[in-house]
Amino acid sequence: MSLFGLYLNFSDPDRTQVLDALSGNLCRCTGYRPIIDAGLAMGSYPEPQRWGQRDAQSIERRERLRALAASPALATADGKFSAPRDVATLASLYAAAPDSLLLAGGTDIGLWVTQQLRDLPPIIWLGDVAELRGTRKDADGLWIGAGVSITDAWPVILESWPELGEQAARFASTPIRNSATLCGNLANGSPIGDALPAMLALDAVLELRNGDSVRTLPLNEFYLDYRRTALARGEFVTGVRIPPRDVTDRMASYKIARRQEQDISAVSTTFRVRVEQGKVAQVRLAYGGMAGTAKRATATENALLGKPWTLAGIDAARPALAQDFQPFTDLRATGDYRLLVAGQLLERFFLETSGENVRLPGDFAGATS
């Protein structure tokens, strides 16, 4: 199915495209080589009698899809499922039934059913709300609606912040990115959600709606505790706004996991710093996997703010990470490892973005053999 989706979009893919399409498939029989070869050869396959590229892109099929999209809003007679077509109807439905479950990509909700055998409450699907499926840029920055998939969100983010390219490439697999939404990842509140550190470091602001009332809330104030957010009853996320970039910002993002692809982070980070006349004028150090929520290392930020942007300054600020975090131990990493890596990644960020003479790899402060 992954290769078929690739075929419908790229009839003659290169090796990078094939590997990306297959990143969500873990093969225990070590049979990757012939599968990759098959993907590389698909450009020479004859057009199938059905479900080929021409069929998928045909005008008739597109017109049928448009007709479906124009049909009345879906809803079951028992009220267990509804699919509003506009945000006002969505707000009204959710205000009247705030115990309902808002469904966007469903990449977590599906596991609640298949793995935890949970019974779900009434579902309100966001996928038909056109106002939530768009992105736009203006003087206030980039706005991404709550219905925008990860696949569609990352490219517009990378236009201004290409340093997040590795995070984008390592964010799940192609089918998951096609389904999951950026705002869903943020609203979920998981401490290891990979988009959270990036959005925290960029000073992202959530747009929230409750009935007819709309408010904004900095993402940094949204997470209260493990899986607990500042959403009021009946309130939901309609979008996220990322402020415009200052061209002087230095930025980097890192993900530490046991596998390069398809693995949950042990530690994920995004760092952003603005240096003026050799001193730190603004700094954002956002971490995931270090606490019950993704959060900024505010004590460490304060230790750096106003100080010279030097390796000595980084060394002096590193102990403050222990004030910001008391990391937990789980199957992915010990707490001590997480704290060590958190400091080493900060040093790596400085070395990669400062142009200062670097230490040898064995000289990283606190490094162990």
Rosetta blueprint (number, residue, H / E / L):
1 M L
2 S H
3 L H
4 F H
5 G H
6 L H
7 Y H
8 L H
9 N H
10 F L
11 S L
12 D L
13 P L
14 D L
15 R H
16 T H
17 Q H
18 V H
19 L H
20 D H
21 A H
22 L L
23 S L
24 G L
25 N L
26 L L
27 C L
28 R L
29 C L
30 T L
31 G L
32 Y H
33 R H
34 P H
35 I H
36 I H
37 D H
38 A H
39 G H
40 L H
41 A H
42 M H
43 G H
44 S H
45 Y L
46 P L
47 E L
48 P L
49 Q L
50 R L
51 W L
52 G L
53 Q H
54 R H
55 D H
56 A H
57 Q L
58 S L
59 I H
60 E H
61 R H
62 R H
63 E H
64 R H
65 L H
66 R H
67 A H
68 L H
69 A H
70 A L
71 S L
72 P L
73 A L
74 L E
75 A E
76 T L
77 A L
78 D L
79 G L
80 K L
81 F E
82 S E
83 A E
84 P L
85 R L
86 D L
87 V H
88 A H
89 T H
90 L H
91 A H
92 S H
93 L H
94 Y H
95 A H
96 A H
97 A L
98 P L
99 D L
100 S L
101 L E
102 L E
103 L E
104 A L
105 G L
106 G L
107 T L
108 D L
109 I H
110 G H
111 L H
112 W H
113 V H
114 T H
115 Q L
116 Q L
117 L L
118 R L
119 D L
120 L L
121 P L
122 P L
123 I E
124 I E
125 W E
126 L L
127 G L
128 D L
129 V L
130 A H
131 E H
132 L H
133 R L
134 G L
135 T E
136 R E
137 K E
138 D E
139 A L
140 D L
141 G E
142 L E
143 W E
144 I E
145 G E
146 A L
147 G L
148 V L
149 S E
150 I H
151 T H
152 D H
153 A H
154 W H
155 P H
156 V H
157 I H
158 L H
159 E H
160 S H
161 W L
162 P H
163 E H
164 L H
165 G H
166 E H
167 Q H
168 A H
169 A H
170 R L
171 F L
172 A L
173 S L
174 T H
175 P H
176 I H
177 R H
178 N H
179 S H
180 A L
181 T E
182 L H
183 C H
184 G H
185 N H
186 L H
187 A H
188 N H
189 G L
190 S L
191 P L
192 I L
193 G L
194 D L
195 A H
196 L H
197 P H
198 A H
199 M H
200 L H
201 A H
202 L L
203 D L
204 A L
205 V E
206 L E
207 E E
208 L E
209 R E
210 N E
211 G L
212 D L
213 S E
214 V E
215 R E
216 T E
217 L E
218 P E
219 L H
220 N H
221 E H
222 F L
223 Y E
224 L E
225 D E
226 Y L
227 R L
228 R E
229 T E
230 A L
231 L L
232 A L
233 R L
234 G L
235 E L
236 F E
237 V E
238 T E
239 G E
240 V E
241 R E
242 I E
243 P L
244 P L
245 R L
246 D L
247 V L
248 T L
249 D L
250 R E
251 M E
252 A E
253 S E
254 Y E
255 K E
256 I E
257 A L
258 R L
259 R L
260 Q L
261 E L
262 Q L
263 D L
264 I L
265 S L
266 A L
267 V E
268 S E
269 T E
270 T E
271 F E
272 R E
273 V E
274 R E
275 V E
276 E E
277 Q L
278 G L
279 K E
280 V E
281 A E
282 Q E
283 V E
284 R E
285 L E
286 A E
287 Y E
288 G E
289 G L
290 M L
291 A L
292 G L
293 T L
294 A L
295 K E
296 R E
297 A L
298 T H
299 A H
300 T H
301 E H
302 N H
303 A H
304 L H
305 L L
306 G L
307 K L
308 P E
309 W L
310 T L
311 L H
312 A H
313 G H
314 I H
315 D H
316 A H
317 A H
318 R H
319 P H
320 A H
321 L H
322 A H
323 Q H
324 D H
325 F L
326 Q L
327 P L
328 F L
329 T L
330 D L
331 L L
332 R L
333 A L
334 T L
335 G H
336 D H
337 Y H
338 R H
339 L H
340 L H
341 V H
342 A H
343 G H
344 Q H
345 L H
346 L H
347 E H
348 R H
349 F H
350 F H
351 L H
352 E H
353 T H
354 S H
355 G L
356 E L
357 N L
358 V L
359 R L
360 L L
361 P H
362 G H
363 D H
364 F L
365 A L
366 G L
367 A L
368 T L
369 S L
